[in-house]
Amino acid sequence: MDMKKRVSLELRHRSPAEVQELVLDNCRSSDGKIEGITEEFSNLELLSLINVGLTSVADIPKLDKLKKLELSDNRISGGLEVLAERLVNLTHLNLSGNKFKDLSTLEPLKKLPQLKSLDLFNCEVTNLGDYRDSIFTLLPQLTYLDGYDVEDCEASDSDGEGDGLDDEDEEEGESEELSDDEDEEDVVAEEDDDDEDDSGDDEDGGVNGEVDSEEDDEEEDEEDDEEDSSPVKGQKRKRDPEDEDEDDE
C-alpha cells in the first residue's frame, strides 16, 4: 500500500488537525520520499515511518508539536538539517537501521534543543571508536543514546515516551486507583449486607423454632386427652341401669 493511501485510511473520517499519533509503518513511499503528510497535521505528536523505504526526509512538513519521530529500518544517510528547521520541539528520534556512517551527518541535530533520546542501532556510525562518548559530546542535550544514558543506565519506560503521554498515563493511573477504592467499598458494603441477612435468618430461625415447639406441645396434649377419654383395653364398660330396665321389660 502506498503512503498516501495509508494516510487517508489512518485518518478514519477525522480531519488532520484532530490526529495526534500517525503510524504508517511498512507502507511504501514513492521515490523514497515522504508523501501525504502536510502541515494540516498541526497537533501531531508522534509520527512513525518504520520500514517504508525512505531515502530522504526533505519533504517532511513543519510540525511544531511533534515530539517523537520513528524512522528506523529505512535508507536515510543524511539531510537531517530539515528536522532541525521544521521539528523544533522533537524530543525522541529513532534512526536505527539507516545508512549513517560518520558523525558529521548527525551534526544538524545539535539544533534540536529539546532532543533527549536518540537511537542509532545498526547504523555504521556505531562502529566508530569512542562512539558513545563522541555522540554525547556532539549532542550535549541528549539524555539517552540507544536506550542508555552517559553512565550506561538504562532508560525507564516513562523516559521513553513524550511528556504529554506521561501525563496521560498518570491520569489513567489515578483513575484506576480511584476505581479500585470504589470497588473495595462496594465489596465491604456487600459483606455488611450479607452479615445483616444472616443475622435476620438466625432470628427468623429462632422464632420459627419456638413456634414449632409450641405446636408440638399442643399436639402431644391432644393425644393425651384422646387416650384418657378412650376405654382401656381389657376393661368392660359398665352398663347403665336404664339399659337393664329396658331389658327386663
ZISUL-V390696 format. One line per field, one symbol per residue. ss: DSSP state (2 for helix, 1 for strand, 0 for the rest). phi: phi as a letter, one per 40 degrees, with the letter a starting at -180 (. if undefined). burial: b if it has 16 or more other C-alpha atoms within 10 Angstrom, else e. A space follows every 50 residues. Layout:
ss = ???
phi = ???
burial = ???
This chain:
ss = 01222222222000022200111000010222000000000000011100 00000000000000000111000000000022222200000111000000 00222222222000001110000222200022222222000001100100 00010002220022222222222222222222222222222222222222 2222222222222222222222222222200000000000222222220
phi = .ccdcccccccfgccdcccbbbbbdgcbccfgbcbgbbccccbcbbbbbc fbgcbabcccccbcccbbbbbcgbbcbigcdccccbbcbcbbbbbdgbbc bbcccbddcccbcccbbbbbdfbccccccfdcccccccbcccbbbfgbcc cgccccccccbcdccccccccccccccccccccccccccccccccccccc cccccccccccccccccccccccccccccccccgbcccccdcccccccc
burial = eebbebbeeeeeeeebeebebbebbbbbbeebbbbebeeebbbbbbbbbb bbbbbbbeebbbbbbbbbbbbbbbbbbbebbbbbbbbbbbbbbbbbbbbb bbeebbebbbebbbbbbbbbbbbebbeeeeebeebbebbebbbbbbbbbe eeeebeeebbbbeeeeeeeeeeeeeeeeeeeeeeeeeeeeeeeeeeeeee eeeeeeeeeeeeeeeeeeeeeeeeeeeeeeeeeeeeeeeeeeeeeeeee
